[in-house]
Amino acid sequence: MKHLKIKFSSASTDFYLASGISHLKKIIEAKAAVLITDENIYNAHTKRFKGWNTIILKPGEEYKVQSTADAITEQLIEMEADRKSTLVGVGGGVITDITGYVASVYMRGLRFGFVPTSVLGLVDASIGGKNGIDVGAYKNMVGVIRQPSFILHDMAFLKSLPQQEWENGFAEIIKHACIKDAAMFTELEKNSLKTYQSSQKAICSLIERNALIKTKVVQKDEFEKGDRRLLNFGHTLGHALETQYELLHGQAISIGMTYACHISEQLCGFRETEKVVNLLAKYNLPTYATFDKQIVFNVLKMDKKRERREMNYVLLERIGKGVVKSISLKQLEKIIGEF
């Protein structure tokens, strides 16, 4: 096990890498903790929840809404959870997002931590303090930025992860390579999903590398005034597609990255679109798609990265070098209309 303490502006997070859920009892007191998970994870790993107070949710993005947060709150009241309680989200991005959100507002704020159980959760969703819920077609429209007290990586949870969820998580890994790490992009080209699924050492190393990429970006810009925006590569169009077409997050982001590469060609002289598209396809992620451009643009223009009549759009100058460009909504609508 590797222990890192990462300092943010007003808090710090303890990372326990390549650890095990059994270590949780050394971090927090079991009787003062409430674990929040979903039915899929609970049913696949029931023994791991023995001896813990547990709230079990229905799985899926459609449950990342206020009514679920209200139901959790009611259960916490029944359990007599107080300000000394710690909430622990054991799951993928939906579970970590909603756990952090409820912990931030219940009794005006409880301590919370995460045990991410998916590739997406390990490399992206659990890191950085963004906690929230969806409102209608708008992803993460309501929420807070508040850092978890700890993040514990138990790689054994990946054994029950469906193939599609492995692919889903690799979209965010490829994103990190595109914006920040050309050497990792080359490593991903040389390897395949099977390489990482069959080698504990390879997946542990890759996940740690990605967790640190995101952590360093967040440390520099916790509240998304500058560099943190780079983490949204593929997400502006991707989020709009995800809500309209019921895609998995990674699938939508992959399509979003493909089109962001084409916008990068127009606005930044980017010349490596084919390499990015080939890598996404190698990891079984979708690239080009037919979609209703007007409906998607109408959702997209409500994105949180919009500032009045401009959108902060993440583009690539080259692989490993992401940039943020301000594009007028009028110009963006024209570009999307040409896809």
N, C-alpha and C positions, 0 to 999 in steps of 0.2 A: 504494500500500500504506500502511496505517496501523498503527503499532506502539504498543501500550499495555502498560505493566507494571502488573499488578494484584497488590497485596500482600494476602496472607492471614495468619493468625496465626503460622504458622511457616515459610511459604514464599511465593514469588511466582511468578506465571505470566505469561509474555510472550505477548500476543495479536498475531498478524500478520493483520490484517483485509484482505479483498479482495486477497489475495496470490496466490502460485502455488507448486506443489510444487517447482518449480525452486529456490525460495528456501531449501528445506530444507538444501541443501548449505552454505549460509552459517551455518546455526544449529548443525548437527551434522556430525561427520566421517562420511562414508559408510561407511568400512570398520569403524567401531566401532558402527554402527547396525544394527538389525534391524527391518524394516517388517512389520507384521502386518495382513493384509487378508483379504477373502473372495473366493471364486471369481468372483462376479458383478462385483465392482469390478475385480479383476485382469483378467478377460477383456475388460471394456469399456475399460480404460485401460492395457493392457499396456506401452505405450511409457513411461509415466510411472514404471514400476518398474525400468526399465533401469539397471543399475549399482548396484542396492541389494540387500542380503541380504533375502530376503522369505520369510515363512511365510504360506502360503495356507490358510485354513480353509473349511469348508463353511458356507454362509450360513444364517442363521435363529436365532431365539431358542432353539430346542431344543438348539442346540450351545453355549449359554452355561452350561456345566456343568463340574464338576470334571474330568471325563475329558478335556475339551478343554484345560483348563489344564495337565493332566499331559502331554498330547501336545506342547503348546507348550514346556513345560519340557524335555522330552526332546530336542526339536529345538534348543533353545538350548544344551544341553550338547554336542550333536553339532557345533554351530557354534563351540563354545568361547567362548561369550559370557561375559564376566566383569563385574566391578563397574564397569568403565569403559564398558561397553556402554550404549547408549540404545535403548529399545524405542519404536517409533512406531506407534500404531494408526491405520490409514488405512481409515475405514469409518464405518458408522452406529453406533447406540448399543450394539449387541451387541459390535462390535469394540473400541470405546473402553472399555467396561466391563471386558472380559476382558483387554485389554492392560494397563490400569492395575492390575488385580488381580494378574496374573502378575508385572508389574514390581515390585509392592510386596512380593512374597514370594520371588522368585527371588534367591538369595544375600542374603537379608534386605533387599533393596531396591535397584533400579536407577533411574536417571533415565529418565523417559518423557515423551512428548508425543503430541499427537493432530493428525491431519488429518481432521476430520469431513467426510463426503461426502454426508450426507443433511440435509434441513431439520431433522429431529428432532435429529440429532447436532450441528448448528451452533448451534441455539438452546437446547439443553437437555442432552443426554446427556454431551457432552464437558466441560461446565462444572461446577465445584463440587467435584471431587475424590472423588465417590462411585464406587468401583470394586468390582465384585463379580460373583457368579454366582448362578444359581437352584438351588434344591434341591427337586426334585419339583414340587409345585404352588405353592411359595413363592418369589416373585420376590425376587432380590437378598438372600436370607437370609444369605449369607456374603459378607463383603467388608471393605473398609477405606475410611477417608476419607484420601486423600493427593492433593495437588494435582499436576497435570502441570506440567512445566517450561515447556512452550509449547503453544499451540494455533494452528494455521495454517489460515486459511480460503482454500481454492482453489475458487472458485465454478464452475469449469469441470466439476467432478465432477457438478454438478446436471444437466448436459446428458443424462446417461444415467439419471437417476432416473425410475423408473416413476411414472405419474400417482398411483397409490394411495399411494406414499411421500411425494409432495408433500402430499396430504391428511393423511396420518399426522402429518407435522410441524406442520401448521397447528393441530392440536389443542393442542399445547403453546404456540403463539403466542396462541391464543384464551385459554388458561388464564392466561398472563401478563397479558393485557389485563383479564381478569375480576378478578384479585386485586390488581393494582397500577397499571393504566394505562387509565383511562376514555377518554382521548383516542385511544389506539391502538385501542380497541374501536370507536369511531366511524369511524376511518380504515378499519378492516377491513369495517365495514358498507357504506361508500361504494364500496370496491373489490371485487375478486373474485380468485379464484385466477389467472385469466388475466392480470390486471393485473400480478401479481408474476412470473408465468412469462415474460411478454413484455418486461419491463423490468429490465435488469441493475441500473440505479440504484435502482429501487423495492425489489427483493429484497435488495440489499446494505444499504440503509438499514434495512429491516425487521429483517434478521438482526442487524445491529449493535445496534439498539435492544433487541431481545430478549436478546441476549448480555449487555448491560450491566444489564438488569433483574435477570437471574438472578445475575450477578456481585455486584451490590450487596447483594442479599439474603444471599448466601453470606458475603460479607465481614463482615457484621454478626453472623452466627450460623453459623459454619462447621460446628459439630458438632450442629446441629439441636436446640437447647435451647428455642428460641422461634420467631422470625420465619421461619426457614428452612422450618418446617413448612407455611407457606402454599403453598410450591411443590408440595405434595401435593394441591392442589385437584383433585378428580375421581379421585385415584389409589387411595384406600382401597377403594372398591367396584370401581373400574376394574381394579386389579391382580388381584382375585379373579375377575373376569369374563374377563380376558385369559388366565389360565392354564386356566380351565375350558372356555372356548369357542373357543380358538385364534384369537382376534382379534388384529389388529395393535394395537400399543400405543396409537396415537392413537385408533383406533376405540373401544377399551375405556375410555380416559380420557374421551372425548367422552360416552359413556353415563354414566360415573361423574359427570361434571360436571352432566349433566341432572338426575340424581337428587339430587346435592348441592344444586342450586338448590331443589328441592322441600323438602329437609330445612331449608334456609335460610329458606324461607317459614314453616315451623312454629316454628323456634327463634330466628330473627333478624328476622322481619318483612320479609324480602326480597320485592320486588315486581316484579322484572324477569326472571323465569324465561323468559317468552315471547321476550324479546329475545335471551337467551343461546341458547335452543333454535333460534331462527330463524337466528342467525349460524352455529352449528355446521352446520345443514342447508345453508346457503348455500355452505359449503366442503366439501360432500358428505360430511359426517361423520354417523354414526348417532347417534340421540338416545335414543329409548325402545326397550326390548327385553324380550322374555319370557325369563325365566331361572329355574332352580330355586333359589328363595330360601334354602332350608335348606343346600344344598350350598355356595352362594356365601357365606352367612354363616359357615359352618364354616371356610372358607378365610380370609375377611376377619378373623375374630377372632384369627388368628395374625399379623396385620399388625404390622410393627415399631413402628407408632405407638400400639399398645396399651400401657397402663400398668395392670397388674393387671386390675381389672374395668371399666376405663374406656378409651374410645378417643378420642384427640385427632383430632377431625374438622374438616376445613377447610370453612368455609361463607362465604357472602357477606352482608354488610350491605347493600351496593349494588355496582353494577358499578364496579370499580376499588378496592374495599375488602374484602379478604378478612380473615377472623378465624378463630381456632382455638377450638373449643368442646370441652370434655370431655363426652362422652356415655357414660352407662353402657351396657355391652354388652346388658343386658336391654332398655333403652329403644331401642337401636339395632336389635336384633332385631325388636322390635315395629314400628318405623318401616319397616324393609325388608319385613316381612311384609305391610304395607299397600300397597306399590307395585303 
